[in-house]
Amino acid sequence: MNPPFATIPDDGTPLRVVVVGAGGMGRAWLRTVESSPLVELVGIVDLDLAAAADAAASVGRPDLPLGAGTAQLASDVGAQAVINVTIPAAHHPVTTEALAAGLPVLGEKPVASTVAQGLSLAAAAELHGQLFMVSQSRRYNKHLFAAKRLSSAVGSVGIVSAEFFKAPRFGGFRDAMDHPLLLDMAIHQFDMARFLLDADPVSVFCEEYNPSWSWYRGDAGSTAIFEMTGGERFVFTGSWCSPGQETSWNASWRISGEHGTVLWDGDNEPVSSVPVSDDAVDFGDPGQEIAGSLRDFVAAVRTGSTPMGRVHQNIMSLAMVEAAILSASTGARVSVDSLLEDSYQQAILAERDPAVLEVLKSWTSVRSALAVERLPL
Protein backbone atom coordinates (compact mmCIF):
# COMPACT_ATOMS: atom_id res chain seq x y z
CA MET A 1 0.00 0.00 0.00
CA ASN A 2 1.33 3.45 -0.89
CA PRO A 3 2.22 5.97 1.80
CA PRO A 4 -0.56 8.22 3.11
CA PHE A 5 -0.86 11.77 1.90
CA ALA A 6 -1.60 15.04 3.66
CA THR A 7 -5.22 16.00 4.13
CA ILE A 8 -6.97 19.35 4.47
CA PRO A 9 -9.72 19.02 7.07
CA ASP A 10 -13.14 20.30 6.07
CA ASP A 11 -13.71 23.63 7.79
CA GLY A 12 -16.99 24.27 6.04
CA THR A 13 -15.47 26.38 3.26
CA PRO A 14 -14.79 25.29 -0.33
CA LEU A 15 -11.33 24.03 -1.26
CA ARG A 16 -9.40 26.91 -2.86
CA VAL A 17 -8.00 25.84 -6.25
CA VAL A 18 -6.07 27.28 -9.16
CA VAL A 19 -6.54 25.87 -12.66
CA VAL A 20 -3.40 25.57 -14.80
CA GLY A 21 -4.15 25.67 -18.52
CA ALA A 22 -6.59 27.98 -20.30
CA GLY A 23 -7.19 25.99 -23.48
CA GLY A 24 -10.38 24.20 -24.51
CA MET A 25 -10.20 21.52 -21.83
CA GLY A 26 -9.07 24.12 -19.30
CA ARG A 27 -12.24 26.08 -19.95
CA ALA A 28 -14.34 22.97 -19.47
CA TRP A 29 -12.68 22.50 -16.09
CA LEU A 30 -13.20 26.18 -15.23
CA ARG A 31 -16.94 25.80 -15.86
CA THR A 32 -17.04 22.66 -13.73
CA VAL A 33 -15.10 24.28 -10.90
CA GLU A 34 -17.31 27.38 -10.98
CA SER A 35 -20.46 25.25 -10.74
CA SER A 36 -19.22 23.10 -7.84
CA PRO A 37 -19.93 24.06 -4.22
CA LEU A 38 -16.95 21.94 -3.13
CA VAL A 39 -14.28 24.22 -4.58
CA GLU A 40 -13.55 27.91 -5.07
CA LEU A 41 -11.67 29.10 -8.15
CA VAL A 42 -9.04 31.56 -6.97
CA GLY A 43 -6.75 31.87 -9.99
CA ILE A 44 -5.78 30.75 -13.50
CA VAL A 45 -2.25 29.93 -14.62
CA ASP A 46 -1.14 29.97 -18.25
CA LEU A 47 2.03 30.99 -20.06
CA ASP A 48 -0.27 33.00 -22.33
CA LEU A 49 -1.76 35.57 -19.96
CA ALA A 50 -4.11 36.86 -22.64
CA ALA A 51 -5.57 33.36 -22.98
CA ALA A 52 -5.91 33.17 -19.20
CA ALA A 53 -7.72 36.52 -19.18
CA ASP A 54 -10.09 35.34 -21.91
CA ALA A 55 -10.77 32.14 -19.96
CA ALA A 56 -11.50 34.12 -16.80
CA ALA A 57 -13.93 36.34 -18.69
CA SER A 58 -15.61 33.28 -20.22
CA VAL A 59 -16.73 32.14 -16.76
CA GLY A 60 -17.75 35.61 -15.67
CA ARG A 61 -14.67 36.21 -13.51
CA PRO A 62 -12.71 38.93 -15.38
CA ASP A 63 -11.00 40.09 -12.17
CA LEU A 64 -9.67 36.64 -11.31
CA PRO A 65 -5.94 36.62 -10.41
CA LEU A 66 -3.76 35.36 -13.27
CA GLY A 67 -0.17 34.19 -13.48
CA ALA A 68 2.41 32.33 -15.53
CA GLY A 69 3.88 30.37 -12.62
CA THR A 70 1.91 27.73 -10.71
CA ALA A 71 3.62 27.84 -7.32
CA GLN A 72 3.86 31.65 -7.29
CA LEU A 73 0.22 32.32 -8.10
CA ALA A 74 -0.95 29.57 -5.74
CA SER A 75 1.06 31.20 -2.95
CA ASP A 76 -0.18 34.69 -3.82
CA VAL A 77 -3.86 33.70 -3.67
CA GLY A 78 -3.67 31.14 -0.87
CA ALA A 79 -4.65 28.17 -3.04
CA GLN A 80 -4.95 24.78 -1.36
CA ALA A 81 -4.83 22.61 -4.49
CA VAL A 82 -3.98 22.67 -8.19
CA ILE A 83 -5.93 21.37 -11.18
CA ASN A 84 -3.46 20.71 -14.02
CA VAL A 85 -5.13 20.93 -17.43
CA THR A 86 -2.02 21.63 -19.49
CA ILE A 87 -0.94 19.72 -22.59
CA PRO A 88 0.60 16.29 -21.84
CA ALA A 89 4.16 17.55 -22.36
CA ALA A 90 3.66 20.00 -19.48
CA HIS A 91 2.11 17.52 -17.05
CA HIS A 92 5.41 16.49 -15.49
CA PRO A 93 6.95 19.94 -14.85
CA VAL A 94 3.71 21.57 -13.70
CA THR A 95 2.73 18.73 -11.36
CA THR A 96 6.27 18.45 -10.01
CA GLU A 97 6.27 22.18 -9.20
CA ALA A 98 2.90 22.00 -7.45
CA LEU A 99 3.78 18.93 -5.38
CA ALA A 100 7.07 20.51 -4.29
CA ALA A 101 5.09 23.57 -3.17
CA GLY A 102 3.06 21.33 -0.86
CA LEU A 103 -0.08 21.30 -3.00
CA PRO A 104 -2.22 18.28 -3.92
CA VAL A 105 -2.84 17.98 -7.65
CA LEU A 106 -5.73 16.80 -9.81
CA GLY A 107 -4.39 16.37 -13.34
CA GLU A 108 -5.87 15.61 -16.72
CA LYS A 109 -4.99 12.31 -18.35
CA PRO A 110 -2.49 11.02 -19.28
CA VAL A 111 -0.51 11.08 -16.04
CA ALA A 112 2.48 12.32 -18.07
CA SER A 113 3.95 12.00 -21.55
CA THR A 114 5.63 8.70 -20.66
CA VAL A 115 5.42 5.98 -18.04
CA ALA A 116 8.93 6.96 -16.93
CA GLN A 117 7.72 10.50 -16.18
CA GLY A 118 4.70 9.02 -14.41
CA LEU A 119 7.00 7.04 -12.13
CA SER A 120 8.89 10.25 -11.34
CA LEU A 121 5.60 11.92 -10.37
CA ALA A 122 4.58 8.98 -8.17
CA ALA A 123 7.92 9.26 -6.36
CA ALA A 124 7.52 13.04 -6.05
CA ALA A 125 4.04 12.59 -4.56
CA GLU A 126 5.51 10.18 -1.99
CA LEU A 127 8.42 12.52 -1.23
CA HIS A 128 6.21 15.52 -0.55
CA GLY A 129 3.36 13.58 1.07
CA GLN A 130 0.78 15.00 -1.31
CA LEU A 131 -2.02 13.47 -3.35
CA PHE A 132 -1.61 13.40 -7.10
CA MET A 133 -4.75 12.10 -8.76
CA VAL A 134 -5.28 11.68 -12.50
CA SER A 135 -8.74 12.46 -13.82
CA GLN A 136 -9.76 9.45 -15.92
CA SER A 137 -13.11 11.12 -16.34
CA ARG A 138 -14.91 8.35 -18.22
CA ARG A 139 -14.73 6.11 -15.13
CA TYR A 140 -17.20 8.49 -13.54
CA ASN A 141 -20.32 7.17 -15.21
CA LYS A 142 -23.28 5.61 -13.42
CA HIS A 143 -23.90 3.19 -16.30
CA LEU A 144 -20.31 1.93 -16.13
CA PHE A 145 -20.78 1.35 -12.41
CA ALA A 146 -24.06 -0.46 -13.16
CA ALA A 147 -22.29 -2.69 -15.72
CA LYS A 148 -19.74 -3.61 -13.06
CA ARG A 149 -22.54 -4.49 -10.65
CA LEU A 150 -24.29 -6.65 -13.26
CA SER A 151 -21.03 -8.44 -14.08
CA SER A 152 -20.95 -9.84 -10.54
CA ALA A 153 -23.66 -12.29 -11.64
CA VAL A 154 -21.91 -13.72 -14.70
CA GLY A 155 -19.30 -15.67 -12.75
CA SER A 156 -15.69 -15.85 -13.85
CA VAL A 157 -15.14 -13.43 -16.72
CA GLY A 158 -13.36 -14.76 -19.78
CA ILE A 159 -13.31 -11.75 -22.07
CA VAL A 160 -14.23 -8.09 -22.08
CA SER A 161 -14.45 -6.34 -25.42
CA ALA A 162 -14.80 -2.67 -26.33
CA GLU A 163 -15.60 -1.37 -29.81
CA PHE A 164 -14.99 2.30 -30.52
CA PHE A 165 -15.88 3.80 -33.89
CA LYS A 166 -16.08 7.56 -34.39
CA ALA A 167 -15.15 10.07 -37.10
CA PRO A 168 -14.27 13.35 -35.37
CA ARG A 169 -12.49 16.08 -37.28
CA PHE A 170 -10.65 17.86 -34.52
CA GLY A 171 -7.99 19.70 -36.44
CA GLY A 172 -4.98 20.79 -34.45
CA PHE A 173 -2.53 18.56 -32.61
CA ARG A 174 -4.51 15.31 -32.84
CA ASP A 175 -4.34 15.34 -36.64
CA ALA A 176 -0.53 15.42 -36.43
CA MET A 177 0.00 12.87 -33.63
CA ASP A 178 1.86 9.62 -34.26
CA HIS A 179 -0.71 7.50 -32.42
CA PRO A 180 -3.87 9.62 -32.17
CA LEU A 181 -6.31 6.87 -31.27
CA LEU A 182 -4.17 4.90 -28.82
CA LEU A 183 -2.55 7.84 -27.10
CA ASP A 184 -5.37 10.35 -26.93
CA MET A 185 -8.52 8.20 -26.73
CA ALA A 186 -7.96 4.50 -26.10
CA ILE A 187 -6.45 5.20 -22.69
CA HIS A 188 -10.04 5.85 -21.55
CA GLN A 189 -11.23 2.40 -22.60
CA PHE A 190 -8.06 0.74 -21.30
CA ASP A 191 -8.64 2.39 -17.93
CA MET A 192 -12.34 1.47 -17.93
CA ALA A 193 -11.42 -2.17 -18.59
CA ARG A 194 -9.12 -2.15 -15.55
CA PHE A 195 -12.01 -0.79 -13.51
CA LEU A 196 -14.51 -3.38 -14.76
CA LEU A 197 -12.15 -6.29 -14.13
CA ASP A 198 -10.32 -5.06 -11.02
CA ALA A 199 -7.25 -6.26 -12.89
CA ASP A 200 -4.06 -4.91 -14.43
CA PRO A 201 -2.34 -5.73 -17.73
CA VAL A 202 0.14 -8.60 -18.09
CA SER A 203 0.88 -8.47 -21.82
CA VAL A 204 -0.51 -7.15 -25.10
CA PHE A 205 -0.44 -7.82 -28.82
CA CYS A 206 -1.52 -4.85 -30.90
CA GLU A 207 -1.79 -3.74 -34.51
CA GLU A 208 -2.21 -0.15 -35.68
CA TYR A 209 -3.32 0.92 -39.14
CA ASN A 210 -4.50 3.97 -41.04
CA PRO A 211 -7.24 3.64 -43.68
CA SER A 212 -6.54 5.27 -47.04
CA TRP A 213 -9.25 7.88 -46.42
CA SER A 214 -7.97 8.87 -42.98
CA TRP A 215 -7.43 12.57 -42.30
CA TYR A 216 -4.94 11.79 -39.53
CA ARG A 217 -1.18 11.70 -40.13
CA GLY A 218 -0.71 8.90 -37.57
CA ASP A 219 -2.54 5.58 -37.36
CA ALA A 220 -6.19 6.21 -36.54
CA GLY A 221 -7.20 2.55 -36.15
CA SER A 222 -6.09 -0.17 -33.76
CA THR A 223 -6.87 -3.61 -32.39
CA ALA A 224 -5.27 -4.70 -29.12
CA ILE A 225 -5.57 -7.93 -27.13
CA PHE A 226 -4.51 -7.70 -23.48
CA GLU A 227 -3.95 -10.52 -21.04
CA MET A 228 -5.01 -9.29 -17.58
CA THR A 229 -3.84 -10.37 -14.14
CA GLY A 230 -6.93 -12.51 -13.54
CA GLY A 231 -6.36 -14.44 -16.76
CA GLU A 232 -9.08 -12.53 -18.59
CA ARG A 233 -8.62 -11.06 -22.05
CA PHE A 234 -9.52 -7.48 -22.89
CA VAL A 235 -9.96 -6.79 -26.60
CA PHE A 236 -10.11 -3.24 -27.92
CA THR A 237 -10.97 -2.45 -31.53
CA GLY A 238 -11.37 1.13 -32.64
CA SER A 239 -11.10 3.76 -35.31
CA TRP A 240 -11.24 7.54 -35.40
CA CYS A 241 -12.12 7.68 -39.09
CA SER A 242 -15.26 5.48 -39.24
CA PRO A 243 -18.23 7.66 -40.26
CA GLY A 244 -21.75 6.27 -39.93
CA GLN A 245 -23.36 4.15 -37.20
CA GLU A 246 -20.87 5.54 -34.73
CA THR A 247 -20.51 4.14 -31.23
CA SER A 248 -20.67 6.07 -27.99
CA TRP A 249 -17.60 8.04 -26.95
CA ASN A 250 -17.47 5.50 -24.11
CA ALA A 251 -17.36 2.64 -26.68
CA SER A 252 -19.70 -0.35 -26.90
CA TRP A 253 -18.96 -3.09 -24.36
CA ARG A 254 -19.44 -6.84 -23.88
CA ILE A 255 -18.53 -8.62 -20.63
CA SER A 256 -18.63 -12.37 -21.22
CA GLY A 257 -18.56 -14.69 -18.22
CA GLU A 258 -19.12 -18.27 -17.16
CA HIS A 259 -22.86 -17.85 -16.59
CA GLY A 260 -23.83 -15.02 -18.92
CA THR A 261 -23.09 -11.74 -20.63
CA VAL A 262 -23.45 -8.04 -19.88
CA LEU A 263 -23.88 -5.58 -22.74
CA TRP A 264 -23.46 -1.82 -22.50
CA ASP A 265 -23.81 0.53 -25.45
CA GLY A 266 -21.85 3.23 -23.65
CA ASP A 267 -24.74 5.66 -23.29
CA ASN A 268 -27.70 3.88 -21.73
CA GLU A 269 -28.39 1.40 -18.95
CA PRO A 270 -26.47 -1.87 -19.41
CA VAL A 271 -28.34 -5.16 -19.74
CA SER A 272 -27.49 -8.67 -18.62
CA SER A 273 -28.53 -12.15 -19.74
CA VAL A 274 -28.68 -13.26 -16.09
CA PRO A 275 -30.38 -11.56 -13.13
CA VAL A 276 -28.23 -9.92 -10.50
CA SER A 277 -28.90 -10.78 -6.88
CA ASP A 278 -30.47 -8.21 -4.58
CA ASP A 279 -27.44 -8.31 -2.30
CA ALA A 280 -24.97 -7.47 -5.08
CA VAL A 281 -22.85 -4.46 -4.20
CA ASP A 282 -24.45 -1.16 -5.16
CA PHE A 283 -21.59 1.15 -6.05
CA GLY A 284 -23.72 4.28 -5.88
CA ASP A 285 -23.55 7.29 -8.18
CA PRO A 286 -19.96 8.29 -9.02
CA GLY A 287 -21.00 11.60 -10.53
CA GLN A 288 -20.52 12.46 -14.18
CA GLU A 289 -17.13 12.68 -15.87
CA ILE A 290 -14.92 15.59 -14.73
CA ALA A 291 -17.46 16.70 -12.12
CA GLY A 292 -17.27 13.20 -10.66
CA SER A 293 -13.48 13.15 -10.61
CA LEU A 294 -13.46 16.60 -8.98
CA ARG A 295 -15.78 15.33 -6.26
CA ASP A 296 -13.59 12.25 -5.73
CA PHE A 297 -10.48 14.43 -5.48
CA VAL A 298 -11.98 16.77 -2.91
CA ALA A 299 -13.22 13.84 -0.81
CA ALA A 300 -9.73 12.29 -0.87
CA VAL A 301 -8.02 15.55 0.09
CA ARG A 302 -10.52 16.08 2.90
CA THR A 303 -10.58 12.55 4.32
CA GLY A 304 -7.50 10.66 3.10
CA SER A 305 -9.62 8.17 1.15
CA THR A 306 -8.02 6.58 -1.93
CA PRO A 307 -9.48 8.04 -5.13
CA MET A 308 -9.77 5.92 -8.26
CA GLY A 309 -7.11 7.87 -10.15
CA ARG A 310 -4.28 8.05 -7.62
CA VAL A 311 -1.06 8.34 -9.61
CA HIS A 312 0.36 4.97 -8.53
CA GLN A 313 -2.69 3.13 -9.81
CA ASN A 314 -3.25 5.24 -12.91
CA ILE A 315 0.23 4.67 -14.30
CA MET A 316 -0.94 1.18 -15.29
CA SER A 317 -3.43 2.69 -17.74
CA LEU A 318 -0.68 4.63 -19.50
CA ALA A 319 1.47 1.49 -19.41
CA MET A 320 -1.26 -0.24 -21.42
CA VAL A 321 -1.00 2.49 -24.06
CA GLU A 322 2.79 2.40 -24.24
CA ALA A 323 2.84 -1.39 -24.37
CA ALA A 324 0.25 -1.41 -27.16
CA ILE A 325 2.23 1.14 -29.19
CA LEU A 326 5.44 -0.86 -28.67
CA SER A 327 3.71 -4.06 -29.76
CA ALA A 328 2.35 -2.40 -32.88
CA SER A 329 5.77 -1.03 -33.80
CA THR A 330 7.62 -4.33 -33.25
CA GLY A 331 4.94 -6.78 -34.34
CA ALA A 332 5.49 -8.77 -31.15
CA ARG A 333 3.66 -9.44 -27.91
CA VAL A 334 4.91 -7.08 -25.19
CA SER A 335 5.29 -7.92 -21.52
CA VAL A 336 4.02 -5.08 -19.34
CA ASP A 337 6.48 -5.97 -16.57
CA SER A 338 9.34 -5.58 -19.04
CA LEU A 339 7.99 -2.22 -20.13
CA LEU A 340 7.64 -1.10 -16.50
CA GLU A 341 11.22 -2.14 -15.73
CA ASP A 342 12.55 -0.32 -18.81
CA SER A 343 10.54 2.77 -17.82
CA TYR A 344 11.88 2.57 -14.28
CA GLN A 345 15.47 2.53 -15.55
CA GLN A 346 14.67 5.51 -17.78
CA ALA A 347 13.18 7.34 -14.79
CA ILE A 348 16.32 6.67 -12.73
CA LEU A 349 18.57 8.01 -15.49
CA ALA A 350 16.42 11.09 -16.20
CA GLU A 351 15.64 12.18 -12.63
CA ARG A 352 17.34 15.46 -11.70
CA ASP A 353 15.94 15.89 -8.19
CA PRO A 354 18.19 13.96 -5.78
CA ALA A 355 15.39 13.51 -3.24
CA VAL A 356 12.98 12.10 -5.83
CA LEU A 357 15.76 9.87 -7.14
CA GLU A 358 16.26 8.51 -3.64
CA VAL A 359 12.59 7.57 -3.44
CA LEU A 360 12.73 5.86 -6.83
CA LYS A 361 15.78 3.86 -5.81
CA SER A 362 14.06 2.75 -2.60
CA TRP A 363 11.41 0.83 -4.54
CA THR A 364 11.98 -2.91 -4.46
CA SER A 365 9.96 -3.42 -7.65
CA VAL A 366 7.77 -1.27 -9.87
CA ARG A 367 4.70 -3.48 -9.44
CA SER A 368 4.95 -3.39 -5.65
CA ALA A 369 5.55 0.36 -5.65
CA LEU A 370 2.45 0.92 -7.77
CA ALA A 371 0.26 -1.44 -5.74
CA VAL A 372 -2.49 0.67 -4.22
CA GLU A 373 -5.40 -0.19 -1.98
CA ARG A 374 -8.34 -0.67 -4.32
CA LEU A 375 -11.73 0.76 -3.63
CA PRO A 376 -14.40 -1.79 -2.66
CA LEU A 377 -15.61 -1.90 -6.26
Secondary structure, DSSP 8 states (H G I E B T S, - for coil): -----------SS-EEEEEE--SHHHHHHHHHHHH-TTEEEEEEE-S-HHHHHHHHHHTT-TT--EES-HHHHHHHHT-SEEEE-S-HHHHHHHHHHHHHTT--EEEESSSSSSHHHHHHHHHHHHHHT--EEEE-GGG--HHHHHHHHHHTTS-SEEEEEEEEE------THHHH-SSIIIIIIIHHHHHHHHHHHT--EEEEEEEEE--TT---SS--EEEEEEEETTS-EEEEEEESS--SS---TT-EEEEEESS-EEEE-SSS--EESS---TTS-------SHHHHHHHHHHHHHHH----TTBHHHHHHHHHHHHHHHHHHHHTS-EEHHHHHHHHHHHHHHH---HHHHHHHHH-S-HHHHH-------
